[in-house]
Amino acid sequence: MSEPIDLLIEPRWLIPVEPRGAMLEGQAVAVSAGDIVDVLPAEAARQRYLPARHVVLADHVLIPGLVNLHTHAAMTLLRGIADDLPLMEWLKNHIWPAEAKHVSAAFVRDGTLLACAEMLRGGITCFNDMYFFPEAAAEAARSLGMRAVLGLVVIEFPTAYAADAEDYIVKGLAARDRLRGDPLVSFCMAPHAPYTVSDASFERIATLAAQLDLPVHIHVHETRGEIEESVRRHGLRPIERLDRLGMLGPGLIAVHAAHLDAAEIRLLAKYDCSVAHCPTSNMKLASGIAPIVAKLGEGIRVGLGTDGAASNNRLDLFQEMRHAALLAKAVSGNAAAFDAHTVLRMATLNGAAALGLGDRIGSIEAGKAADLCAVRLNTVETAPCFNPASHLVYAAGREHVSHVWVNGVLQVENGALQQCNTSRLLDIAYLWQNKLTA
């Protein structure tokens, strides 16, 4: 007798990410109660299971949902507001003043809603956020059924959200307490950067992260100027300062890490830290090219992030995969430096593991959550297809994403969002554009 399940998906190709390098044909994925219950040959699946919904994707590759390891989702409302500028001028003269005038819970809710819509349509099922008003961000993510890791941001100067570092921490922890029962929401500590956080605050964050078992998400070594300023102020490079303050460990996600020497790379590897590589943002702000080949060579866990839409200007992990691979080849002088499976793993399982979610998402395995993405490969620009993994990195784009499931729930079907009307999203965007340009 057939076993009833919620969903059976039959793609032409299946790239489970784990085991590494696997590429399967003629397989099916069985889903029930939000979880993957089986991965097996399609013919056997039809005999064993009785699905409430059976989806045949004859020209598609099925992959795990992509994991955006670093973004500022609400900054979608600031997309293009100040382009073609170096990081600190961009921040101090444009972004921070705009945020001081406009950021509110409503700004964060609406900006995050736009970001989630963009990310879901591009196959991203989970994002790691660093911004203010985390409960407003959670409201937006939940309304679209997206998985979110919310950063409890800490910074020394006042904003519309909090008055000082302790106020940020208190408000962040209170938000975590109120939302901790949500299956799609988790948290990390998010000190902004070494140049905006004091030693005392770092020591408090390190203690809280250890007590609460939370990852720590921080910009670090993004520019050479940041490193020079740290040496002037503290007599130490930022990574060395973080080490002395007890911040390095398996839960640390070092965002950008574009300027590391060999000793610093070994130090991150020693403490089993993760790196969020954001190649597009680093190029656009001329921050530098991160030594990713050397990091992977030392065994560092590297995931991919888009950064915010104000500095990218796309929340597009297909673009990040392509840029990461091409930059690594160009800088190393080795065309074999990054193969497609390695880059896809960075965009999925590596990001999940960095967030402490590797046992739930990031690969297509029985027992994991059904966060899945189907990519159509029968279009003019993707035909013929000799190697689906290679196509995902070098030929396909987010416009080829057809179906997205989060926790077993279909959130994108044939490229269309299932939980939100596009016209409503555009109305929100135009409303904020008027406010920001008034």
Secondary structure, 3 states (H helix, E strand, C coil): CCEEEEEEEEEEEECCCCCCCCCEECEEEEEECCEEEEEEEHHHHHHHEEEEEEEEEEEEEEEECEEEEEECHHHHHHCCCCCCCCHHHHHHHHHHHHHHHHCCHHHHHHHHHHHHHHHHHCCEEEEEEEECCHHHHHHHHHHCCCEEEEEEEECCCCCCCCCCHHHHHHHHHHHHHHHCCCCCEEEEEEECCHHHCCHHHHHHHHHHHHHHCCCEEEEECCCHHHHHHHHHHHCCCHHHHHHHCCCCCCCEEEEECCCCCHHHHHHHHHCCCEEEECHHHHHHCCCCCCCHHHHHHCCCEEEECCCCCCCCCCCCHHHHHHHHHHHHHHHHCCCCCCCHHHHHHHHHHHHHHHCCCCCCCCCCCCCCECCEEEEECCCHHHCCCCCHHHHHHHCCCHHHEEEEEECCEEEEECCEECCCCHHHHHHHHHHHHHHHHC
